[in-house]
Amino acid sequence: MNERSPLEFSDRLEYVANKLGAEPWITVYEFTKREHEEVSYYCSLARPEVLDRCLANTSWDLLIGHGMPGFSFYGDGRREYYRFGDDDGIEPFVISRDFHGLKPSYLELSEEFRHFHNLYEDRKKGVFIALDDNGDDVEVVRVAPKKIQVRAKYIKEYLAARGMVMLLFFEFDRWSSKTLDELGLEKQNVDQQETNYRYIRWVNMLSGISDPARRTMARMTGKKIVEGSGNPLPSWIRDRDSREYEQFIIDVDEEGNNVYFTCDEEQLANHFGKNPEAPHFLTPVFFSKAVMAKYYNDPAKYRVEDSHLYCGGYWGLRLDNNHRDYVVVYLGDLGRLSQKEQLYWKSFNVVPDGNVSDVAFRRGILGEWAAADEPALAFKASYERFRDSWHNHFGWDLFKPLRTEDEHNWATLHVPASENQKEFDDQVMSLSKVLVERLNERELAKHITVEPNDKGITKFQKYLDEVEFPERQELITFLRNLNGLRSGPAHVRGGKDYQRAATHFNLEEKGLSSACSDLLVQATALIDKLRSFMVPESEQ
């Protein structure tokens, strides 16, 4: 690029004509200074009927800081309130808030736009976020001190819904230390207007400029129209109406090939005679247990409960997680997930193997009450019953509530789906936290004689001796070895405490997943026995 080209804006002409406002991210505010250039962008919203007036000149139709509420007063005492300062069909989209040096100034995005898309502001990251139909984060706005960009899709949907357009204002200043003669240039003053943009571009030597680096100045200033999308409905409504449905394995044919069918409820049979030749809504679909890893790994977003999975309050899925070997979901329930989530589940889909668990069948088909029997779910149910019964009877907690920063240990407690050492260690840590670390030592100490070196499990052992709990040796041995397993990742798995615990729980022979399952079963049995012994049956 020669020295003339920048001053003639050869790189900006095609950009303004074809790309500005058509990019995935639209810059709605920017003030950038470079070595030989200053770039400015701003914007406003406009009613379509004022566009002819707006394109009649290249001046910005809304100046930064303008567009705030105001009044018009008349000689007869009347007054009119204007939401944006006047009634000329122009309103701000980015608002510069200034407090005359008494408070820090900042930029603010149209409140109506933020509410329209229900945007969440993450100020630490400088972004506004929308949730897609799957509950996943979508960055919609990126905010920096001197630049704001908005995802075009969301601007265009907003414009379409309101029946308005956006005016993108731009101003590019460039300069050179050389004269026009030295650059081989003549003065230029070009006024270019098309149906959707207008700009003035000029080059000249200005008198009174003392800076020798700016002997020759060039400016390109104007505006461009950005129209709304063709559909006035936002995408979250359109996506819901045009949802696509995945097919899942529901059977195998005579030759052993997988048989697939859609999870679209409208194409499934039900108990009322709908689609009688099609598979039933309640056709069980099987998945490997690894499908749950995504949800256990993000407890801030997902919640796994007995027979249910929740994404906050955004969506939920009924499932059979009491099955010994698989996670099972009814075909019709899969159709209530977003397609993105369906695709995730489809990647773990396996050939049907039997039917739903006995717990799921009794609850869902027979309408009976049935306790969870999957080890982690059963332990959680028993643990919560124990804490409630104990507190109601004694007036204090044997196991104190988890600290806020440790609550994820409870939410993610599960039987590992594979022989993953880290996952096993995490589950041992979680189980140890709720059974050992949260022992209420202060209350226990009130009922026993405490020696200087007595700690949690020892105090608990003395308490159990005091109340003569029959299985106290079994319970204390379990807790000490559980704590020994916990020492593995924290120190060295070759340590004697860890090795003693590994031998006690027979990790090598059982494998990590099966051993974790047995740990939960043993823990459940022991706290059930303690509850039965300590709490009258009428209070259990």
N, C-alpha and C positions, 0 to 999 in steps of 0.2 A: 504494500500500500504506500503510495507516494505521499508527500506532505500536503498535497491539495485535497486528497480524498477525504480525510477526516473532517476538514472544514466544509466540505460539500455534503457531508453526512451520507456518503455512498453506502455505508453499512446500515444506516438507520432507515433509509427510504423503503427498502423492500420489507424490513421488519414491521414498520408502521402499517404498510399497506396490507400485509398478508398474515403476520404472526401475532402482532399485538392484540391481546384480548382473545386469541384463539389457542393459547397455550394451556396445558393441564393446570398450571398454577398461574393465576393472574396477579400481577403486582398492582396493588391499589394505593400504595403509599411508599415513596422512597425519596430520600435525599442523600445522594452519594457524591463525594468529591474525590476525583482522581487527579493525577498530575496535570493533565491537559484537558480535563472534562468535568463538568458538573451535570448530574442526572437527577431530574425531578419527576415524580409521578404523583398524581392525586386522582380523586374520582368523586363522582356524585351519582345519585339516582335521579332520573328524569321521567316525567310523563311523556308518552309518545307525541302528544300534540304540541309540545314545545320544541321539538327537535329542529324544525326549520329555523326557528329563532336562534337556537344554539349554534347551528352550523353556519349562521350568517356571519360569524366572526371566529377568530381563533383564540380569543381571550377565555380564560377559565371561568366557567359559569358559577363556580362556588370557590371562594378563597379559603385557605386553611384557617380554621378558627371561627368561620362563619357557619350559619345554619342552626344556631341555637334559638330557643324559644324567645318570642318577642311580641310587642304590641304595636298597633297603629292607633293613634289618637286623632280624633276629629274635633273641629271647632264647635260642634253642637254637643260636645260632651261624650259622644259615643267612643267606644274603643273596641278593637278586634284583637283577639289572641291568635298568634300564628305559631304553630308547633316548630317550624324551622325558620322563623324570623320574618318570613313573608309568604306570599301565596303565588309564587311564580313557577310552580311545578318542579322545583329543584329541591332535593333534600340530601343531607350528608350521609355517607356510609362509614367513613372514618372520621372521628371527631377528635380534634386536638384540644385536650383539657389543659388550660393554663390558669395559674393562680397568682400571677404577678410577682413571682419570685418568693412568695411567702410559703408555698408548698411546692413539692416537685410536680412538674408537668408530666403528662403521660397521654398516650393514644388510647382511644376507646372505639370499639367496633359497634356498629348499629345494634342496639338492644333487640329490635324486632327481628333482625337476621339471626341473632344468637338464639332467641326464643323459638323462631320458626323451625330451626334445625335441632333445637334442644342441645345446644353445645355446652360442653363442660370445659371450663378454663383451667389449664394446668400452668400456673404462673411460673413455677420453677423451670419448666421446659420452654415456656413461651409459645404454647400452642393451645388451640381450641379443638376439642375432640367431639366427634359424633359417634354413636354406636350403630353398627350395621345390624342387619336382621339376625345376625348370629350373636350379637352382644360383644363383638370385637371392636377395639378402638380404630377409628379412622381420623387421621389428622385432616382438619378442614382449614384451619388458619394457622399461619406461622407468623409470630410477632417478634420483631427485633426493634431496638431503639429507633432505627432510621429506615425500617423497611417492614411492610406487611404484605404477605401473599395469601391468597385465598384460592382453594381448589375450585376450578372453573365450574365443575358440575353443580356445586352447591350454590354458587352465585346465580347460575342460569336458572336453576329450579326456583330460587327465590324471586328472581325477576319475572319469571313466567307466572308464578302464583299471584304476584301483585300487579301484573300488567304494566310493568315499567321497564326501562332500559337503564344501562349504566353508561355514563360518560367517563372515559379514561382520559385524563389530562396528562400531557407530557411536555417537558421542556428540557432540551439538551443544549448546553453551552460548551463551546470549544474555543481554543485560542492558539495563537502562534506568536513567537517572538519576531517573526519575519514580516516584512511589508507585503502588500498585495503584489507589487512588482516582483519582489524576490520570489514569491510563490508562483508567479505566472498566473495570477487570478485577477478577475475584475469584480467590481461590486456586484452582489447578487441580491435579489429580493423576489422570491418565488412564492406565490400564493396558490396552493394546490387543494382542490376540493373534489371529493368523490361522494358517493351516496352515503357512505358510513364513516367518513373521516374528513378532516380539514386541517391543514397546517400552513404556516408561513416559515420559509427558510431564507435566511439572509446571511451575507458575508460582507464585512466592511471594516475599515480602519476608523476607530472612534477617537475623536479629539478629547483631550482632557484625561486620558488614561495614563497614569504615571508609571504603571508597572511595565517595564520593558519586555516582560515575558508575554504580554498581552497586546502587542502592537496591532494584531489582526484578530477580530472577534467574529464568531459564527454562532448563530442561534437557530434552533428548529423548535417551534412551539405549536401546540395544537391540541386536538381532541379526537377521540374515536368512540364510536357507538358499539356497545356490547349488548346483544339482544338475549332475551330469555330462551329457554329450551322450548321445543315445540309442544310439550305436554305440560299443562299447568299443575298436574299432580306431582308431588315430590316422589322421589325414587322409592322411599320406604313403603309407599302405598302401591306403586306400580309393581315393585318386586314381589309384594305379597300376592298380587293378583296374577302374576305371571310365573309363579314359582315352578321350578322343575323338580321332578322326583326321580330318585335313583332306584335301581333294581337291586334286590338282595337275594342271596341264596336261600331258598325255602325248602329244597328237596334235591334228590338226585333221581335221574331217570333209570331205566332198566339197564342201560349200559354204563352207569356210574357217572354220567355227566351231570354237572350242576344244573339245577333248574332255578331260574331267576324270575322274580315278579316285582312289579312296581310297588312302592309304599304309598302311592296316592290313594287316599281313603275313598275317593269317588269311584275308584275302579275295584274296590274290594267288597267282598260279601259281608253281611252283618246278620244279626238275629231277626231282622225284619224283612227279609226276602230280597234285599238289594244284591244285584250281581250274583245270582245263585251259582253260576258256573265258575266264579273266580275264587281264589284263596280267601279265607276269612280274615277279617281285621285282626283277630287274635292268633294268627299264625306265628309261632315262635321263631325268631331269628337269632342265631347263635354267633357270639363274638368271643375272641380270646380275651382273657382277663387283662391283657396289656392295654386294652382300649381305655382303661380307667387311669392310666398313668398321667395323661394330660390333665386330668381333673384333680388328682391328688397333688400334682406338682404346682398347682396355682390355687391354693386355698383362699386367697383374697378374692378370687373371682368365682370359683366353683365350690359347691357344697355337696358332698356325697353323704346320703343318708340311707337308712334301711328302705330299699325298694324305690328310691328316688334320687335323681341327680338334678341340681339346680344351678343355673347361671345367674347368681344374684336373685333379683326378682324379675329377670328379663324373660327367661324361659325355663321350663322344667321337663324332665323326661321320666316316665314310669319305667322301671326296669326290674329285672330279677337278679339281684346281686347276692342272693342266698344260695345260688347254684354252686355246687362244689367245684366244678371245672371251668365254667364259662360265665359270661354275662349274657343274659337273654332278654330280648326286647320284642314286644309284639310288633308285627309288620306295620300295622296302621299307626302305631305311636311313632315310629321312625319318620313317617310322613309329616309329622308336626315339627320336625327339626328344619332349620334352614338347609338349603342344598349344600352349603359349605360344610355344615356339621354332618350331614348325611354322608358326604364323601369321606370325611374322617372316619366315621364308623364303618363305612364300606371297606376300608383298607384293613380292618380287623375281622371281617366277616368270614366265618368258617362253615363247613357243612353241618347241618343239623345233627345233633347227637342226643337222641332221647327227647325229653320234654322239659318243661319248666320245673323248677324245684318244687318239692312238696309244700314248702312254705308259700311260694307264689301261687300254687294251684289252690291251696286251701283259702288263701286270702282273696284272690282275684276271681276264682271260678265258683267256689263253694260259699264264699262270703263268710268264712269262719275267722275267728281270731287265731293267729298263729305267731308264736315267738320266733324271732330271728334265730337261725342256727348256724349261719356263717360265722366263723370264729371271731373276727373283729367286730361284726355287728352285734353278736351275742355278748361279747365282753362289754361293749359300750352300754348296751341296755342294762346289763347287770350292775355295772359300775355306777350308773346314774341312779338306779333303784337303791343301791347300797348307800350312796351319799345322802339321798333324801331320807331313807329310813333311819339312818344313824343320827342325822341332824335332828330329825323330828323327835327321836326318843331321848337323845342325850343333850341336845341343845348346843352342840359344837360339832365341827367337821373333823373326822379322822383324816380325810384327804382334803387339804385346802384347795380352793379353786386355782387353776393355772394362772400365772401372770399373763397379762395381755400379750407380751412378746412371745409367750410360749403356747398360745392357744392353737397355733397351727399343728402342734404335735398331736392334739386331740383330733382335729379335723382330718388329718391325713393318716391316722392310724389304720393300717390295713395289712393283709397278708400279701407279701411280695408275689408278683406273677412269675418271677424267674429267679434264678440263682445269682442274683445281683448282690454282691457284698455290701455296697454302699446303701442300697435300699433296705437290706436286712439290718445294717447298723442303725439306720434312721428309725426303723420301727422299734428296735430294742431301746434306743434313746427315748422315744416317745413313751413306751410302756414304763420305763424306769422313772420318767418324770412324774407320771400320774400315780404310780404306786410307791415310789421311794422318796423322790425329791419333795413331794408335796405332803408327806407325813406331818401331821400337826404336832411337832415336838413340844411346843409350849403346853398344850393341853395334856399330852401324854405324861409330861413331867409332873403334873399335879397329882397323879395317881400312883407314882412309883418313887423309889429312892434313886436319885441320879448321882452317879459318880462323875468326877471331873472329865474323864475321857469318853463318856457315853455320847453316842451320836444317834442319828435317826433310827436305823434298824435295831440297834441295841436297846434303845428306849422302847421301841415297839415290842421287842421280844420280852422285856421286863413287864410291860403292860399285859401282854398275852399270858405270861406266867401268873400275873396277879389275878386275872379273871379266869384262869385255868381253861383256856380254849383248847380243846382236845387235839386239834391239828396244828398246834402252834409251831412245832418243830418243822413240819412240812412247809408251812407258810414262810417261816423265817429262812429256811434253806433255799426256798424258791427266790425270795427277795435278794438274798446275798449273792446267789448265782446270777440272777438278772443283773444286779449291779456289776458283777464281774464281767459279764458280756459287754456291758456298756463301757468298760475300761478299755476294750479292744481298740476302737478307733481313736480314743482320746490319748492312749499311750502306745503300747506295742502289743500286737496280738500274741506274741510269744511269751508275754508275761504270765506269771503263775496264776493270777486271779482269772484271767481270761481263759487259760487252758483248763483250769479246774471247772469253770462254768461250761466251756465247750464240751468237755467230757460228760459233765452232769446232764446236759441237755442233748447229748449224743448228736452233735451237729454234723459230724463227718458222715455218719451212716444215714441220717434222715435227709440231709440237704437243708439249705437255708430256708426255702419256702415252707417246707413241711415242718421244720423246727419252729419257725415263727408261728405257724398255725397252732402247734402244740403248746407253745408258750401262752398264747391267748386262751386256749381251752383250759389249761391249768390255772391261770389267773382267774378266769371266770368261776371255776369250781371252788377255789379257795375263798374268794370274797363272798360267794353265795353261802358257803358253810359258816363264815364268820357272821354274816347277817342273820342267818337262821339261829345261831347260838346266842348272839348278843341282843337281838331285837325281838320282842314278843311277836308271835305270829299275827296277832291282831293289828300290829303297827307296820307290818311288812307290805 
